[in-house]
Amino acid sequence: MSGCAERVRIAVIGDCPVFRHGISNLIGTAPDLHLVAAAPSIESADGSLRGAHVVLMDLQQSAPRLAATVTKLRRRGHSVLVVSSSPHLDAVRAIQAGASGYLSRQAEAHEMLTAIRTVGSGRSYVSAPAGHLVGPSPHFTDREQEILRLLANGSTDHEIAAALGISKHTVHSHLDRIGEKTGSRRRPDLTRIAVEHGLTGPE
């Protein structure tokens, strides 16, 4: 791939030096990604954050502080990928604050790169490591759960149809029924619901 302009520019903000360096090295192995900053805090990286498309954030913060940090970065025009080992409800708070992605610290390298690329392309990626504690909602059919999982992982209606071998019209019909059950058809709301019910992760 030629030229840095074609690459997704990443800033890594993490208060754990080992994890920060590990992610930085991982990004360095990907020809389509470019590391622009690696720092222990938003404040210490302030100047070098300006060119970042995606800010990968791994900070041990309370849920309110995490949400405030995500909101601040979103207002500056960055897409935010939150990495955490905390319970999955942190994912809900992060998404509500405007994060484009949420990933477990236990994620394998290939999933980490997939999440970065997905968020860098303007889509959402959610992995809820503690989702099994809640389990699938009994209110959704198996097909509705499949659709919510794909939607939460950033798939478009067309991609959901292709993945499940159904028409876009059928996808829309299922989304209408999900909307009736949840009170919303908005993708951010449905993504949050998918996270709350553990309907996330690899497809």
Secondary structure, DSSP 8 states (H G I E B T S, - for coil): ---GGGSEEEEEEES-HHHHHHHHHHHHT-TTEEEEEEESSTGGGGGGGTT-SEEEEE----HHHHHHHHHHHHHTT-EEEEEESS-THHHHHHHHTT-SEEEETT--HHHHHHHHHHHHTT--EE--TTGGGT---TTS-HHHHHHHHHHHTT--HHHHHHHHT--HHHHHHHHHHHHHHHS---HHHHHHHHHHTT--S--
